[in-house]
């Protein structure tokens, strides 16, 4: 499987011409029945060898952690993070493997976080702040070395966790303040996603992959505080809440269509399904609420997928020209 990044590398190495690559993309768009920009590609698994390597890495990492932690927990997490970085030198920097890159990144940042938690565990007031700060730095250095697209989302998440930890250290008993902070963090993550997205509206470079993961991060951070404020997650089921939940998801759907990012809408889907299932239960749908919600949501999403570009055209053409430049252009099917 070859990605847009691979094709761009071929252009840089003068193996292909830019015109021939563009013609190839147009041909694939026509054969697939949708524009290339509409595919929302991102590289996850290059082949079963990726899965094989991930299994082997996981066995090595967690077995080493188990053995060394029996002597020293702090040393165990330090070795875990160090091995994750060392394995990335081979399978990410040299062999360019997609799934191992994601897993080893998470292992490295998670190892740094666990190491700092074990090291500063005796200071519960500052341990979360220090751990989040070190995790953010770990993600930054990992990005500088390996440039795995998901790293920006992980680093952003760690930085936002640092902000939330600072807020909670100031007002530790205020759940409302925490939810407000999470909502603002979601807005920040979404802004970062749009920054990367607007830099590659043709969706052909690594910048688009970075934006994809940031959108996955931003949606739950935005929607969770709203649902908490409505009381849906605490069992406060009412008809007005059902209406608000539906309107909220419709708003997110419209935004997803405008920016041509299904990831933003899908990452909040489970919240909506949970809320609607709970609300239907309260009106006598016990036993059938989940399948009924699944049928309605599944059919709606499939219908939207079929007419995605037509619906996009209706919305995007109504945007001011100055804003249209920041979203993928409308392209007719071939």
N, C-alpha and C positions, 0 to 999 in steps of 0.2 A: 504494500500500500504506500502510495506516494502522496505527500501533502503539498499544499501551496508553498510552505517553507522550503520543501525539497526542490520544487520547481524554481523558486526564486534563487536558491543556491546554484542551481544549474545555469541560470542566467548570469549570475556573478562570476562563475567559473568559465563562462563563454562556451558552455556545452550546447546550450540552446539560445536562440535569439528571443528577445522580448516579444516580437510579433508572433513567432511560432507558438510560444507558450500561451499567449492570449487567444490565438486561434484554437488551440487545444482546449482551453477553458470554455470557450464559446461552444465548441462541439460537444463537450461533456454536458454543458448546461442544456443544450437542445435535446440531447439523448435522454437526460434525466427528467425533462419536462419542467424544469424550474431553473431560474438564474443561479449562477454559482454563489452569488452573494446571499441567496436565500437558503442555502444548504446549512449554514451555521456550523461549518466544519471545525473540529478540533481533534488533535491527535491523542488517542488514549491507548490503544493496543495495536502494535505493529504486527503482531503474530503470536502464536502460542508460546514462542520462545520468551516473550515478555512475561507471560504468566509463570513459566518455568523459572525464570530468573528471580521473580518476585518471591516465589515459594522458597527458593534456596536462600535468598537474602533474609527472609523472615526467620527461617530456621537458624541461620547463623547469628542474627542479631539477638533474638529472644533467648536462645540457648546460652549465648555469652552473657547476657544480662542476668540470667538465672544463676549461672555458676559464679560470676564475680560478685553479685549482690549478696551471696552467702558470706562473703568476706567483708565487703564494704558496699553499702547501697549507693553512696555518693560515687565511688569509683565505678560501680556497675553502670550507672547512667552516663558517666563521662565516657566510658569505653563504648557504650551503645551509640552515643552521638558521634564519636570519632570514627567508628566502623561505618556508620551511615555515610559520612563524608567520604571516607576512603573508597567505599563501594561505588559512590557516585562518580568518582574520578574515572572509574573503569567503564561503568555501564551508561553513564550520562554524557560525560565529556568526550569519551572516545567512541563508544558504540552507539550513542544517540538513541537510546531505547526510551520509549514514551512512558509506559506504565511503571517501570522501575524508577524513572525520574520522579514521578509523583510520590510513590511510596517512600523512596529514600529521602526525599525532601521532608515529608511529614515525620519520618522517623528521626531525622536530624533535629528539626525544630522541636518535636516532642521530647526528644532526649535532652536537649538543652533546657527546656522548661522543667522536666522532672529533676534534672541535676540541680538546678537552682532552687527548686522547692525543697529537695532533700538537704541542700547546703544551708538554706536560710529558714528551715522549718521551725527553728526555735524563736523566730521573730514573726509571728502570725500577722502582725499589722502591716509589715512592709514586704513580706515574702511574695504575695501576689503581684505587687508593683515591680519588684526586682525581676521576678520570673517573666512577666510580660515584656519588660524592657529588654532583657537578655534574649528572649524569643524573637523580638522584633529585629534586634541586631543580627541574630543568627540567620533570619530570613534575608536580611539585606546582604550579608556576605555571601550567602548561598546564591542569591541572584547575580551578584557581581561575578561569581565564578562560573555558574552553570547556565543561568538565564532560562530556567524552566518556567513556562508561562504562569503556572499556578502559584509560583513563589510570591508574586505581587499580591495576590489575594490572601495568601497565608500571612505575609508580612503586614498587610493592611489589617487583617483580623487581629493579629498580635498587638499592633499599635492601638487599635480600638479597644482591645481588652485592657491595655495599659491605661487608657483614658477612663474606662469604666472602673478599674481598680482604684484609681486616684479619687474618683467621685465617691465610691463606696467607703473609702478610708475617711473621707470628710463627713459624709452623712450615712453611716453604716446601717441605720434602721429604716431608711426611706426607700421602699420598693418603688414608689412612684418616681423618684429621682433616677433610680436605676433604669426603669423603663423609658423614661425621657431620654436618658443618655444613650440607650440602645437604639432608639428611634433616630437620634441625631447621628449616631455611628452608621446606621443604615443609609442615611442620606449622604454622608460623606463617602461611603463605599460606592454608592450609585454615581456620585459626581466623578469619582476616580474612574469608574467603568466607562462613563461617557467621554472622559478625557481620552482614554485609550481607543475607544470606539471611533471617535471623531477623527483620530489620526490615521485611521485605515477604514474608510467607508466602503472600500471595495472588498474587504475581508480576505486579504491574500497574504498577510504577514503575521508575525508573532504577536503584534500588537492586538490583533483581533482575538487571539487566544487568551491573552491577558485579560481583556475586557470580558470575555465569556465567564471566566472564573470569578471576576469581581461582581458580575451580575448575580451569579449564584449565591455569593456572600451577602449582597445587599438586600435582596428581597425578604428573607426571613427576619433580618434585623429591623426592617421597616414594618412588616406586618404583625410580628409577634407583640410588640408594645400596643399596637392598635387593638388587637383582639383582647389583650389583657385589660385594657382600659374599658372595653365594652363589657367585660365580665364573661365573655363566651368561654374562656378557658377555665373559669371557675363554676361553670354550670348555670350561669345566668341566661337561660334560654327564653327568648320572647320573639314575637313576630317582628317587632321593630329591629331587633338584632339580626334576624334573618335577612331582612331587607338591606340593612347596612352592610352585612357580610357580602351579599350578592353585588351590591353597588361598588364595594371596595374592590372586589375581584374583577368586575367589569372595567373599573378604572385602571387596574394593573394590566388587564388584557389590552386595553387601548394603548397604553404606554408601551407595552411589549411589541405591539404591531407597528407603532410609529418608529421605534428604534430597531425593529426587525430582530428582536431577541426573544425567542421562545424560552430561553433559560431563565429569564427574569420572572416569567409567569409560572413556569413549572416548579421552580424552587419554593414557591409559596403555596403550591397546590394542596399539599397534605394538610396545611392549616385550614384551608377552605373546606376540604372534605370532612375533616374532624368537626368543624363548626356546624356544617350543614347536617351531618349525621346526628349530632347531639340535638340540634334544633328539631329535626324531624321526629326523633325519639319522643320529644316532649309533646308532640301532637298526635301520638297514637301510632307511630310507625315502628314500634318495637319489633325487631327481628327482620325488618325489611329496609331499615333506614340506610345502612351502608350500601347494599346493592342498588337501591333506588338512586342514591347520590352518585354512585359509580356509573350507572347507566346514563344519567343526565349529563354529568361532567364529561364522561368519555365520548358520548355522541356530540356534545357541543365542541369539544376540542378537535375531534376528527373533521367535523364540518368546517371549523375555522381553518384547519390545515389545508383542506381542499381549496378553499377560496382565499387563502392567506394573501396572495399578491393583489388580488382584486380589492380586497378590503383595505390593504395598505395604500393602494393608489387613491382610494376615496379619502383616507385620512391625511396622507402626506401632501396631496395636492392642495389641501386647505391650510397647510402651514405657511407662515411667511417665508419668502425666498431666503431670508437670512438664516432661518432655522433648518431649511431643507438641506443646506450644505453640510450639516452635521450628522445627517442620517443617510443610510444607504439609498441610492437612487432607485426609482421605480424602473423595473425592467420587465418588458413583456416576455411571456413564455415563447420559446422557440418552436 
